[in-house]
Amino acid sequence: MTSTARSVPEGTPLGDAFHVYDTTLRDGAQREGISYSVADKLAVARLLDGLGVGFIEGGWPGALPKDTEFFARAAAGELALKHAALVAFGSTRRAGTTAAQDPQVRALLDSQAPVVTLVAKSDRRHIERALRTDVAEAVEMVRDTVAFLVGEGRRVFLDAEHFFDGYAFDQDCSLRVLAAAVESGADVAVLCDTNGGQLPLGLAETVGEVIARTGFRVGIHCQDDTSCAVANSVAAVQAGASHVQCTANGYGERAGNADLFAVIGNLVTKLGLDVLPTGARAELTRVSHALAEIANIAPDTHQAYVGSSAFAHKAGLHASAIKVDPELYNHIDPGTVGNDMRVLVTEMAGRASLELKGHELGVDLTGKPEAITNALRKVKDLEARGWSFEAADASFELLLREEIAGLDPADAEQVAPFDLESYRVILDHDRDGSVVSEATVKVRVNGQRVIATAEGNGPVHALDAALRTALSPHLPWLDDVELTDYKVRILTAGGDHGTDAVTRVLVQSSDREREWTTVGVHGNIVEASWLALCDALAHKAMRVRAGSVS
């Protein structure tokens, strides 16, 4: 990476006419709970570049050691960007010196990033109270720093901090800061809603007014303190901004920043702006989830466009319409952003919901109206007693197949791989404080009665171990199945149960090729766990018999 390296985004249909600028590695990293290592930062940058964003702000070299190392490793060849230009972030020179003499400005040059984004206060109150200088000096700080960096071969953007509040307080001051930057060679004047307090209509009016008064190329940077960061960003683009700054999944300090994926989704599908390379739109969901993994933050299931629930339909009325035409309740085709439509089966489900969900799971319900009726009745009854099939597709698939099998005695053996006779769990607490659980299970499998006993570090672990001991000689695939997650929720049941506590258990299993989730509900946590464990094995056995897995 050198000062003459490419500073214009490549591969996007709009080229340099519109900028998607990502600041996950700087502003996004300020979110509580996120701490990127240098290796993390390199991985994030590669993912963003692969998606096709135009600019990746890598951090503040000279101010933070990790950011300085990141730019050094990028310059040494560890970050070969295909689409994006790397950006170094920093402040204008300090008052009372020159840009050439300021070590922070020199660090921006030393980063070898081809683009520099400078932050400058554009609110007179901040200039006078925080910087403790006057407007004339603040304007000169901007002018000198931009001119110096441009003279050194850098492309420069200006982040006008607190612009909207400052413009409302003193328009002349805020516009003088912008003018100093642009007249000195800055390419874009970015209007920042730093405290996130703006609303879309007012913000758009200000953006349009600034463009009309100055003729400058304007960008937008929005925080999410009013939950309007995405809306404000899109409104700014509609008002004429051609540079939009975002963070992956909306990461950022306080309430966060404008979500990169929601902003791109809206720009592409609603405004018709081709801001990504051809084919990249279908990568939005994958990249969002990959970046969440690096940040060690669970993906937001209800995130627009890329969340797992973004195209999930629960109400029976919705499902009826979707059965006729999926576009009736989906604002876009989920596949265009790499997502999928899901139908959730709950007490709100109707016949259409079950048919659609059955199709999604590969269960043919064609010509089986009685099975649908029985399954629907059973779902509503179970949900009323605390069961939930929204996150337990495997248990729901078993329920459907059981109802189908119940209509044809010839299919009666097509569900469970074993029959339970009984089980028992004993808990031993010794004087030394150690606690050991022992479980005994009696089952019938392949026509044989099998009894097995095993110990575990808890009753569920012991039950699982005993069941595996009993079944392993008869089910060759069992060693491949692992329990990967176990969740317990205590419910208060209604109806005949009064205020009795009911336990819902979700068990996630894996066979190294796929994962599936099953549910069990009972007043006793051990029985609830047993029901979920049995469903997990029954589901695997069903897939083995169907030949869909080895």
Secondary structure, DSSP 8 states (H G I E B T S, - for coil): --TTS--S--SSTTGGGSEEEE-TTTTGGGSTT----HHHHHHHHHHHHHHT-SEEEEE-TTT-HHHHHHHHHIIIII---SS-EEEEEEE---TTS-GGG-HHHHHHHHTT-SEEEEEEE--HHHHHHTS-S-HHHHHHHHHHHHHHHHHTT-EEEEEEETHHHHHHH-HHHHHHHHHHHHHTT-SEEEEEETT----HHHHHHHHHHHHHHH---EEEEEB-TTS-HHHHHHHHHHTT--EEEEBGGG--STT-B-BHHHHHHHHHHTS----S-TTGGGGHHHHHHHHHHHHT----TT-TTTSTTTTEE-SHHHHHHHHH-GGGT-SS-GGGGT---EE--STT--HHHHHHHHHHHT---TT-HHHHHHHHHHHHHHHHTT---TT-HHHHHHHHHHHHHHT-GGGTTSS-S-EEEEEEEEEEE-TTS-EEEEEEEEEEETTEEEEEEEEESSHHHHHHHHHHHHHTTT-TTGGG-EEEEEEEEEEE--GGGTT-EEEEEEEEEE-SS-EEEEEEEESSHHHHHHHHHHHHHHHHHHHHHHTS--
